[in-house]
Amino acid sequence: MKIMSKPKIIRKNSIKNVLNEKNLLSKLHNPFLVNMIFSFQDNDNLYLIMDLLLGGDLRYHLNKSEIFNEIQLKFFLSCVISGLNYLHNKKIIHKDIKPENLVFDINGYLHITDLGISKIYHEENSEENSGTPGYMAPEVLFNKNHDYSVDFFALGVIGYEIIMRQRPYLGKDKKELRKEIINKQAKLNKEEMLIRGWSNICTDFINNLLQRKKEKRLGYNGIKELKVLYFRKNSLVQRHAHTQDRPYMIYHLRLLIRQLQK
């Protein structure tokens, strides 16, 4: 259950975001989202009853210094792409894809959460520049019109971070990040990645997601581009996510649940 204090919402000037998330979630349901079951309120709080996911978010597992391999990364990407495919088909840009907003269930599947700043797509949206700076696409950082591919850029940042243990562009605020992005095009080195056990197709996939110019970015012409490049053996990424053995199981939680059920 997600409990939100009404006075705190007002104090933080978050009324618009909270209502936006509630309204969007009431119309959505997908296996790769953290879904809202129902909501209610009293004088003090707004309550959202959500799917119960006990695996922790991706940030938690990265902070545990988990080392992921390519099979695991590919599985994580397939889960997120499946969720984004559903949102984009509903004309929704998530706009805040980051490790904190990707939550594991106890079987190792990732689910997208937090639609507070998500928006229904429209062409003139240069003023909609909310997000987490380290995962924001250049066109959002520079207050330009943007489209669904901003979510793919964020996915590239996450992929890079899983492999390299740091984001491709580092900065304390938007100003520093703008300078970083102007100065260089971040990319993984193919030779180095091969030595470390990462395939060329994986490296190409992440590098193409990280393209600064959205017209060159993988997914600019639709999410199908992502499926074709990295998931060519599976015409549907969602099928990949559903049928693959889960390569990252939340063992400590599964053990705890078994003990509680005895």
Secondary structure as UniProt FT lines:
FT   STRAND          2..5
FT   HELIX           6..11
FT   TURN            12..13
FT   HELIX           15..25
FT   TURN            26..27
FT   TURN            31..32
FT   STRAND          36..41
FT   STRAND          45..50
FT   HELIX           58..63
FT   TURN            64..65
FT   HELIX           70..89
FT   TURN            90..91
FT   STRAND          92..93
FT   HELIX           99..101
FT   STRAND          102..104
FT   TURN            106..107
FT   STRAND          110..112
FT   TURN            116..117
FT   STRAND          119..120
FT   TURN            126..127
FT   HELIX           133..135
FT   HELIX           138..141
FT   TURN            142..143
FT   HELIX           149..164
FT   HELIX           174..183
FT   HELIX           190..195
FT   TURN            196..197
FT   HELIX           200..209
FT   HELIX           214..216
FT   TURN            218..221
FT   HELIX           224..230
FT   TURN            232..233
FT   HELIX           237..243
FT   HELIX           251..261
//
